[in-house]
Amino acid sequence: MSAVFDDAMARFAPELPLAVGFSGGADSTALLAACARRWPGQVLAVHVHHGLQAAADDFERHCADLCRRLGVPLQVHRVDARAAPGDSPEDAARQA
């Protein structure tokens, strides 16, 4: 990791246990891995399965696999994020 990131993590002192939002993308993966390393046994990953993309089930499987490798418990929340006519899917996902 970079010195800037390491410094930021060293100053980050959240209340534990800590829940980390985990989409499975690069940013949330890096954050989850760093938190799991810094606070072993004190981190929970939370993945929202919104069903907006055909690959949503694949994202969930990827998150579950990575969490198993990191030794981090995973909570998956399935939400119905289908948009009403005229609404954006992103807004529907946030509301769900």
C-alpha positions, 0 to 999 in steps of 0.5 A: 500500500502507499504511505498515504493510505497507510497513514490514513488507516493508522489515523482511522479509529472507528468504533469496533466492530466495523461494518464495511460496505462491499460491492466487490469492486476495486475500492471496496475490496481494498478498504475491506482487505485493509480493515480486515488486516488492521482489525482482525475478527472485528470487521463485517462486510455488507453487500447489497444485492440490488439485482439491477445488472444481470451479473448481480448474482456473480457479484454476490458470489465474488464477494462471498469467495473473497470474504471467505479468503479474508476470514471476514463474515459477509451479510448480503441484503437483497433489495428490490431496486426495480424502478417505477416508470420514469424513475432511475434504477439508481434512485430506486436502489438507494431508496430500497 
